[in-house]
Amino acid sequence: MDYILQLDKSLFYILNTKYTNYFLDFLMPFITTKANFVGLILFSWVIIFILGKWKDRRTLIIVVLAVLMSDFVADVLKHLVYRVRPCNALYDIRLLVGCTSSFSFPSGHATNAFAVAVYLSYAYRRYSPAFLLFAVLIAYSRIYVGVHYPLDVLGGAFAGSIGAIFIIEIDKKYIPVVVSWLHKRYAGMRS
């Protein structure tokens, strides 16, 4: 295990201090900051709920469930593993954003991004490369800005993907049954 952690730390140093440039120094802090996307996400939600089809609205609701579940899983894992963030453990790094005192493994950003990307890739297959690319960029940004180790983002990507697969299975098996029941009940009330 010590060998893996040392390899993880070495890879972190390479990605955080060696493979850098001015463009990424601007882009990665922007990508990693959730607040930069809140307006776009809310605007998209409103447009989809007003103009979208039932499938699109349903997908948005399930995406919220996937994020909530992935947040919960990431929080539980953080408190089981107790890994200190590189920005709190190492001194010779490039820190491009604020460093919190919360634990590092897994990356909550990566967990959420992959939960959303995997579920949206299931719902809208033809756009899956774009969804997955954005998730990879978010995950990589966490290393680049100095707040997570590579294993943190890999663990987050894995946890988010597994969570999305779980949500997909629920979506396939149970949501159609609930929707059918609600439709029958609602149709019965209208008659």
N, C-alpha and C positions, 0 to 999 in steps of 0.2 A: 504494500500500500504506500509506503514511503517513496518508492521509486515512481509510482504513478503521480503522486502529489508533486514530487520534484519535477517530473516531466511537464506537468500541468503549469507549474510556476515558470519553467523555462519557456514554454510556449506563450504564456502570458507576456513575458518580457519581450519576446520577439514581436508579437502582434501589437503590443502597447507602445514599444519604444523604437523598434527598428523599421517596421513597415508602416510609415506615417508620411503624410504630406499635408500641405496647406489646405487643399480642397477637402480632404477627409477631416481635418481639424475643424472645419466649419460644418460639414455635412453630418458627421456622427453625433455631435452634441444635439443637433437639431432633431435627428431621427430618434434619439434615445429619450427625448423629453416628451412625455405623453401630452402635456398641455398644448403642444404645438398642433395636435390633431383633434382636439376636443371640438372646435368649431366645425371642422370638416365632417367629423363623425355625426354630430348633432344635425347639421344641415342635410347630410345623406339620409339619416333616419327619417327626418320629416318628409323629404321628397319621396322616399320609398314607401312610407306609410300613406302618403296622399295619392301617389301615382302608381305605386307598385301593385303587383298581383298578390294573391293570397300566399303563394309559395314564398315570395320575397319577404313579406311581413313575418311569416312563420319562421323563416330563416334568421331574421334579425333577432327574434325572441330567443331562438335556440342558441344563437351566438352569445347573447347575454348570459344565458345559463352556462355555456361552456366557459366563459371568462370567470364567472363567479365560482364555478367548480375548480377551475385551474388555480385561481387565487387561493382557495381554501387548501388545495393539495400542496401548493408551493409553500404556504405558511406553515403547514404541519411539518413538511420536510425540513424547512429552515430550522425549526425548533427541535427536530430530532438530530440533525447533523451538527449544528452549531459551528459552521465554518465562518471564520472572520474574513471580511472583504479584503481584497488586495490593497485597496486605498487606506485601510486601517492597519494592515499587517506589514506592508512594504513601504520603504521610504524613497526609493529611486525609480518612481513610475511617473507617467504623464497622466495627471488627473485633470480632465477637461470639464467635469461637472461636479456638483457637490457630492460629498461622500456621507452616507448615512451610517448609523451604528447597527442597523439590522444585519442579520446573518446573510451569507452569500449564496449558499447552495440550497435549492436551485435558483436561477435567475427568474424572478417573477415576470419580468418583461418577456423573456424567451418563452416561459410557460404560457403566458397569455397569447403571445403572437402566434405560437404554433398551434394552440387550441383553436384559435380563430382561422388560421390559414388551412389547417387540415379539414375543419368542418366546411369552410367555404369551398375548398377544393372538391369536397364530396357533393355539395349542393350545386356548384357551378364549375363543372369539370374543365371546361375550355379555358377558364381563367386561372387554373391552378398554378401554372408557372409564375404568374405575377403575385399571387397570394404567398406562395412559398418563398419567392425571392424577397418580398418585403419582410417576411418573418426572419429570414436569414440575416438581412440587413439590420433588423432590430437586435437580434441576438449578438451579431458581431459588434454592433455599436457599444454594447455593454463592456466588452473587452477593450475596445479601442479607447473609450473614455476613462478606463481605469477602475471600474467598480465591480467587475466580475472576472473570475478565472474562466478559461475555456471549458473546463468540466462543469462549471456552474451553468453555462449556457447550453451545453449538451444535455445536462440533466434536465434543464427547463424545457428544452425542445422535446425530449423524450416524454416527460411528464405531461406536457401540453398535448402532444400527439396521442398519447394513450388516453387522456381525458376526452379528446375529441372523438376517438374511435368508440369509446364508451357511449358518448352522447349520440353518435351516429347509429349505434346498435339500438339504443332506446328509441331514437327517431324512427328507425325501420320497423321495430316491433310494437311499440306501445302508442306512439303519437297518432298513427292512423286509426287505431282502435278508439282512442279518446275523441279524436275529431269526428269520427263516424257516429259515436254515441251522442256527442253534442249536436251534430247536424240533425240526427233523428229526433232528438229531444226538442231542438229549436223548431224543426219542421212541424212536429206534433203540436207545438204551442201556437203556430201560425194558422193551423187548420180550424 
